[in-house]
């Protein structure tokens, strides 16, 4: 299977991008592995004509926005994000009318249409920095209420929260963390800012997947309870073989739709191509600061 994928990649001049929440075998075939926006930015500088994005729809859309001259393929058309689906353009426009003085900051985990309606986009790694950089005193934060509340704890601005959440992180409970902490008392608790406030306040470290990766690589700690999508533990174990990592037991359905078989089919049949309308693309690029 892997040899077949490699052969097709050469034939199509393709590059495979994989998010860190992908299955381990999919991570292993990737040319680029990382967070969603970082992957799309890396793809801009590649000479590949085809980008196979092993992730979910909004990620493939972002790659199509930033590399409009390339063919972007999503190996499974049903690989979606429940968080991104919680925000619609109609709802956002209604809130913009309600709060006309607010800057709209959309988390990159949102549709291309939502990005096009935003003043600026952020990632989980730079959300606090982005919000604090704005001249506005009022910020409409879309669509993740947990990341938004994390930002609110680190800014003097008024944060208006959207009622959206990532079910993968929302289902991580205080009881789960406490039980794991009791089972592994020497382990440090690291969690993603998409977790609930109560879970974040139990953690020793809160950060994006890239920030968690850096943290564990330089930490003197050797055991970690990892509060994010379980497949991320595959990467942590691979790059930190001398340390122990304990997942909390939460998986993203959309991320796990992608398999090696589907990656091969995507390359064979050019499926499923993701495109973004030009007028949406232009506005979304501006919010992404390109």
Secondary structure by P-SEA (a helix, b strand, c coil): caaaaaaaaaaacbbbbbcccccaaaaaaccccccaaaaaaaaaacccccccccccaaaaaaaaaacccbbbbcccccccccccccccaaaaaaaaaacccbbbbbcccccaaaaaacccccccccaaaaaaacccccccccccaaaaaaaaaccccccccccccccccccccaaaaaaaaaacccbbbbbcccccaaaaaaccccccaaaaaaaaaaccccccccccccaaaaaaaaacccbbbbbcbbbbcccccccaaaaaaaaaccccbbbbcaaaaaaaaaaacc
